[in-house]
Amino acid sequence: MKTLPSVDVVIVGGGWSGLLMAKEIGSRTALNVVVLERGGPRRTADYAGGMDELDYAVRMRMMQDLSQETVTLRHSAKSRAAPLRQYGSFLPGSGTGGAGEHWNGVVPRFQPDLFELRSQTLAKYGADRMPHDHAMRDWGITYAELEPYYTRADLLVGSSGKAGNLRGQQIDGGNVFEGSRSAEYPNPPLKIPYFSSLFHDAAKSLGYHPYPSPAATLSRAYVNPDGVARGACSFCGYCERFGCMIGAKAQPTNTLLPVIQKLKNISIRNGAWVRRVVHDSSPKEGKVRGVRYVDSTGEEIFQPADLVLLCSWTMSNTKLLLLSGIGRPYDPATGKGTLGSNLTHQILWPGVTAFFEKPLNRFMGSGSAGIIISDLDADVFDHSTLPFLRGGTLSAMSFGHRPIANFGGVPHSVKSRWGSEWKKAAISYYDQTGRIGFAGEHLPYKTNYMDLDATYKDRFGDPLLRLTLDWQDNERRMAEFAQEKGSELARAMGATEVHPSPPLGTYDATQYQSTHVQGGAIMGSSPEDSVVNTYLQHWQIPNLFVVGASSFPQNASANPTLTVLAVAYRAADAIVDRYLKSPAPLA
Ligand SMILES: Cc1cc2nc3c(=O)[nH]c(=O)nc-3n(C[C@H](O)[C@H](O)[C@H](O)COP(=O)(O)OP(=O)(O)OC[C@H]3O[C@@H](n4cnc5c(N)ncnc54)[C@H](O)[C@@H]3O)c2cc1C
C-alpha cells in the first residue's frame, strides 16, 4: 500500500455535502483540502449535447453502478436480505456532484416541530398514541437555530419561491404553515404550468392554502453571494435523472465547483474509492489518522490527514463507519448501540392519477415547478380523530411529460390494453393525464436500521450494507387518508376519471420513490442515543465529522437537501471558527 504525504483535511464524497464543506473550509482557511470522489469528473458542459431519455432516465447514465456497489434489503430481522441488483426505490449518484447533479431541485425547509419531534409529540398526544416501536428523537437543535443556515442555503442555490411566513407574518400565496423566515426567497417563484394551476384553483376552492413549490431552479438570472452566475429555467422538463443543459438548476458542479476550481488549496481526486477510515483503536476517545482508498488503477493508497469528513451520503457514510469499526453498531434485540439506527425513507407516492378531457400542456415543465398544499402536513391539522400521527404534502408537480416515462396510460373506461383503440386513447391521454402526488413523513422505528450483510460482498470483498426496512401502520393509514384527499382535489380540478394508486402495503424496493434516505449516523445531544453531536462531529472521535442526511434522526415529508446544506453550513462554521482554533469536542 502506498502512503501519500499528509494533508490537513480529507473529504470523502464530492456531492452537495462534500463540495460545500470543501468550499467553506478551503475558502476561509489556508488549509490543504483533498476531496476523494469514487466516480468520474463532471461539468455543466457535459450536458450541453442535449437530453436522451433512454440513456439518462431509463438506463440511468448518472447513477451508481450497481455491479460495483449496492445494498441488500429485507423487511424484518427475521427474513434473509437479498441484494438490489436493479435500480429501484432510490437512485444514488456517483461522480463529481453526486446525486445533486440529477436531482429535481425541490427545496422546502422542514417544519419547525420536526426538530423536536419526540418531546412535542409526547407532550401533545401522550405515550399511548405514540406508534408501536417508534424511535422518534429530538435533534438537539431547533428550527430557530438552523434558520440562518437555511437562509444561506437558499442564497447559495438561488431558491425561487414565495415566503408564507416572513418574520412571523403570514403571507397569502406562500406556505402559511412554514416556520418563520428571516428573508424572502432570493428569486420569485417559477412559472406555474397549466396542470398545476388547475390544482391551485381547486385547492383554493376546497379551502386549502396552495403555494408554488420552492425550487433550486432559477426563475430569473441570478448571481449568488459567492459571485456564481446562472441563467433562468427554460422549462424543457429534463431535470430529474439529468444534469441541466443550461445550468438553471443548481447543481454542485455549477454552484460550488466554480468557486473550488479557483482555490489552489483544494483538489478533487476522482476515481478514489474510500474503503476505510483509519483510526487509533481506543473505543472511548479516538483519533482518526486518515483514510484508505483504492484509486482508478486499483492501487491501495493511505492518505493521512488531520481532519476527516465523511460526506458520502447516508448509506456510504454508515457503511464506512461500520467497516472501520467506529462507534457501536445498533442492536435491535437489545436496543443498545447507535450506529445504523433510525433508517428512514419518505413516502413519495403517486397518490392518484387523474384523466381530463382537455389538453394540459404537460410538455412544459421543470423538476421543481408545481403547486403544493401543506394543510395536511406534520401536525398542522387536527389528528384527534385520525388513526395516525403526522402527515405530508399533496402536490401537482409539472416535471415535463417525457415521452418514454409518460406514454401509454389510459383510464379504466378504455377497455383495450393493446391495438388501435388503446393506441388512439394513449395518444390523446398522453397530454390529458396528471398525478396528485403525496410526500409523507416517515417516522423512525426500532425495527428499521442498517448493518453489514453476512452473505453478500462488494467489489473489494467487503460486506454490503444491509437495510432492514418496512412501512408500519402509521404510514399506511397516512397514505390512505392522503389518497382520499387527493381524489377530492382531482375531481375539483375537473378530472373525468380518478384512479387511486394501490395501497402502500409493504416497502417495495422495485418502485422508484425518492432518493431521500436518512439516518445511520444520527445527530443528538447525547452520545447515549446519537452518533454525532449537532455539529456533526463524532462523539468519540473529535477529528471526524459525518455530514449529510445520515445525521437526520427522522425524515420530514419535505425533500431533504436544503436541510442537508443548512446543517453542513452550521458544521462548517463550527469547524472553521472553533474546532480549528482548538481541536477538541465541540460543546
Ligand atoms: C432522481 C433524484 C431526484 C432528487 N430530487 C431531489 C429534490 O427535488 N429535492 C431534494 O431535496 N433532494 C432531491 N434528491 C436528493 C439529493 O440529490 C440528495 O439529498 C443530495 O444529492 C445529497 O447530497 P450528498 O452530497 O449528501 O450525497 P450525494 O449527492 O449522494 O454525494 C455523495 C458522493 O459520495 C461519493 N461516494 C460514496 N461513497 C464513496 C466512497 N466510499 N469513496 C469515495 N466517494 C464516495 C458518491 O459517488 C457521491 O458522489 C434527489 C435525488 C435523486 C437521485
Ligand as a Chemical Component Dictionary entry (heavy atoms), coordinates in Angstrom:
data_LIG
# 
_chem_comp.id                   LIG 
_chem_comp.type                 NON-POLYMER 
_chem_comp.pdbx_formal_charge   0 
_chem_comp.three_letter_code    LIG 
# 
loop_
_chem_comp_atom.comp_id 
_chem_comp_atom.atom_id 
_chem_comp_atom.alt_atom_id 
_chem_comp_atom.type_symbol 
_chem_comp_atom.charge 
_chem_comp_atom.model_Cartn_x 
_chem_comp_atom.model_Cartn_y 
_chem_comp_atom.model_Cartn_z 
_chem_comp_atom.pdbx_ordinal 
LIG C1  C1  C 0 -33.534 11.449 -9.045 1  
LIG C2  C2  C 0 -33.318 12.265 -7.802 2  
LIG C3  C3  C 0 -34.113 13.371 -7.534 3  
LIG C4  C4  C 0 -33.909 14.120 -6.369 4  
LIG N1  N1  N 0 -34.660 15.232 -6.151 5  
LIG C5  C5  C 0 -34.488 15.948 -5.018 6  
LIG C6  C6  C 0 -35.250 17.115 -4.777 7  
LIG O1  O1  O 0 -36.063 17.537 -5.589 8  
LIG N2  N2  N 0 -35.061 17.772 -3.608 9  
LIG C7  C7  C 0 -34.177 17.345 -2.664 10 
LIG O2  O2  O 0 -34.081 17.965 -1.598 11 
LIG N3  N3  N 0 -33.402 16.255 -2.901 12 
LIG C8  C8  C 0 -33.534 15.556 -4.041 13 
LIG N4  N4  N 0 -32.752 14.463 -4.282 14 
LIG C9  C9  C 0 -31.791 14.073 -3.234 15 
LIG C10 C10 C 0 -30.489 14.833 -3.357 16 
LIG O3  O3  O 0 -29.911 14.568 -4.591 17 
LIG C11 C11 C 0 -29.570 14.417 -2.208 18 
LIG O4  O4  O 0 -30.196 14.746 -0.980 19 
LIG C12 C12 C 0 -28.244 15.127 -2.252 20 
LIG O5  O5  O 0 -27.631 14.940 -3.509 21 
LIG C13 C13 C 0 -27.346 14.586 -1.150 22 
LIG O6  O6  O 0 -26.064 15.152 -1.257 23 
LIG P1  P1  P 0 -24.811 14.424 -0.598 24 
LIG O7  O7  O 0 -23.608 15.169 -1.022 25 
LIG O8  O8  O 0 -25.050 14.274 0.860  26 
LIG O9  O9  O 0 -24.813 12.957 -1.206 27 
LIG P2  P2  P 0 -24.548 12.531 -2.771 28 
LIG O10 O10 O 0 -25.124 13.519 -3.694 29 
LIG O11 O11 O 0 -25.045 11.120 -2.869 30 
LIG O12 O12 O 0 -22.989 12.565 -2.891 31 
LIG C14 C14 C 0 -22.177 11.607 -2.262 32 
LIG C15 C15 C 0 -20.939 11.379 -3.110 33 
LIG O13 O13 O 0 -20.085 10.497 -2.388 34 
LIG C16 C16 C 0 -19.493 9.591  -3.291 35 
LIG N5  N5  N 0 -19.097 8.380  -2.549 36 
LIG C17 C17 C 0 -19.903 7.465  -1.975 37 
LIG N6  N6  N 0 -19.182 6.517  -1.371 38 
LIG C18 C18 C 0 -17.887 6.831  -1.574 39 
LIG C19 C19 C 0 -16.657 6.212  -1.201 40 
LIG N7  N7  N 0 -16.639 5.086  -0.472 41 
LIG N8  N8  N 0 -15.492 6.792  -1.592 42 
LIG C20 C20 C 0 -15.489 7.946  -2.322 43 
LIG N9  N9  N 0 -16.627 8.558  -2.719 44 
LIG C21 C21 C 0 -17.814 8.014  -2.333 45 
LIG C22 C22 C 0 -20.575 9.329  -4.333 46 
LIG O14 O14 O 0 -20.024 8.871  -5.536 47 
LIG C23 C23 C 0 -21.239 10.697 -4.436 48 
LIG O15 O15 O 0 -20.701 11.465 -5.487 49 
LIG C24 C24 C 0 -32.913 13.729 -5.443 50 
LIG C25 C25 C 0 -32.098 12.622 -5.732 51 
LIG C26 C26 C 0 -32.295 11.903 -6.898 52 
LIG C27 C27 C 0 -31.390 10.744 -7.194 53 
# 
loop_
_chem_comp_bond.comp_id 
_chem_comp_bond.atom_id_1 
_chem_comp_bond.atom_id_2 
_chem_comp_bond.value_order 
_chem_comp_bond.pdbx_ordinal 
LIG C1  C2  SING 1  
LIG C2  C3  SING 2  
LIG C2  C26 DOUB 3  
LIG C3  C4  DOUB 4  
LIG C4  N1  SING 5  
LIG C4  C24 SING 6  
LIG N1  C5  DOUB 7  
LIG C5  C6  SING 8  
LIG C5  C8  SING 9  
LIG C6  O1  DOUB 10 
LIG C6  N2  SING 11 
LIG N2  C7  SING 12 
LIG C7  O2  DOUB 13 
LIG C7  N3  SING 14 
LIG N3  C8  DOUB 15 
LIG C8  N4  SING 16 
LIG N4  C9  SING 17 
LIG N4  C24 SING 18 
LIG C9  C10 SING 19 
LIG C10 O3  SING 20 
LIG C10 C11 SING 21 
LIG C11 O4  SING 22 
LIG C11 C12 SING 23 
LIG C12 O5  SING 24 
LIG C12 C13 SING 25 
LIG C13 O6  SING 26 
LIG O6  P1  SING 27 
LIG P1  O7  DOUB 28 
LIG P1  O8  SING 29 
LIG P1  O9  SING 30 
LIG O9  P2  SING 31 
LIG P2  O10 DOUB 32 
LIG P2  O11 SING 33 
LIG P2  O12 SING 34 
LIG O12 C14 SING 35 
LIG C14 C15 SING 36 
LIG C15 O13 SING 37 
LIG C15 C23 SING 38 
LIG O13 C16 SING 39 
LIG C16 N5  SING 40 
LIG C16 C22 SING 41 
LIG N5  C17 SING 42 
LIG N5  C21 SING 43 
LIG C17 N6  DOUB 44 
LIG N6  C18 SING 45 
LIG C18 C19 SING 46 
LIG C18 C21 DOUB 47 
LIG C19 N7  SING 48 
LIG C19 N8  DOUB 49 
LIG N8  C20 SING 50 
LIG C20 N9  DOUB 51 
LIG N9  C21 SING 52 
LIG C22 O14 SING 53 
LIG C22 C23 SING 54 
LIG C23 O15 SING 55 
LIG C24 C25 DOUB 56 
LIG C25 C26 SING 57 
LIG C26 C27 SING 58 
# 
